[in-house]
């Protein structure tokens, strides 16, 4: 992983995407936000760090795809 990526805790991610931290942990994690792609566990521990750059990119891709589907 590159050193110039932004890593966020669940609470920090919550502030950026305006979802409750519990929703992130119980609904989005492992269904939309995938381990190894959108988050990782440093040193194999319990703490989770989210990779903001990947989450932001994927959110924009999904939004763009939904808009293009509506225009067809």
C-alpha positions in Angstrom: 0.0 0.0 0.0 1.2 3.5 -0.8 2.2 5.9 1.9 0.2 8.7 0.4 -3.2 7.1 1.1 -5.6 8.4 3.7 -6.5 5.9 6.4 -9.6 6.5 8.5 -11.2 4.9 11.6 -14.9 4.0 11.5 -15.8 7.2 13.3 -13.7 9.3 10.8 -15.3 7.5 7.8 -18.7 8.1 9.4 -18.1 11.9 9.3 -17.1 11.8 5.7 -19.9 9.7 4.2 -22.6 10.7 6.7 -23.5 7.2 7.9 -23.7 6.2 11.5 -20.7 4.2 12.7 -22.9 1.3 13.6 -24.3 1.3 10.0 -20.8 1.1 8.6 -19.8 -1.7 11.0 -23.1 -3.7 10.7 -24.3 -3.1 7.2 -21.6 -1.7 4.8 -18.6 -3.6 6.1 -18.2 -6.9 4.3 -21.1 -6.2 1.9 -20.0 -3.0 0.2 -16.7 -2.2 1.9 -14.5 -5.3 1.5 -11.5 -6.3 3.5 -8.3 -6.0 1.5 -9.9 -3.5 -0.9 -11.6 -0.9 1.2 -10.2 -1.6 4.6 -7.5 -3.6 6.4 -6.6 -4.7 10.0 -3.1 -3.4 10.8 -0.8 -6.0 12.3 -3.6 -8.6 12.2 -5.4 -6.9 15.1 -9.0 -6.1 15.7 -8.7 -2.4 14.7 -10.0 -1.5 11.2 -8.6 1.2 9.1 -10.5 2.3 6.0 -8.7 3.4 2.8 -10.4 6.6 1.9 -9.1 6.9 -1.6 -10.5 3.6 -2.7 -13.8 4.2 -1.0 -14.2 7.6 -2.6 -13.3 6.2 -6.0 -15.8 3.3 -5.8 -18.6 5.6 -4.5 -18.1 7.8 -7.5 -18.0 4.9 -10.0 -21.2 3.5 -8.6 -22.9 7.0 -8.7 -21.7 7.5 -12.3 -23.0 4.1 -13.3 -26.4 4.7 -11.8 -26.7 8.1 -13.6 -25.8 6.5 -17.0 -28.3 3.7 -16.5 -31.0 6.3 -15.9 -30.1 8.1 -19.1 -30.5 5.1 -21.3 
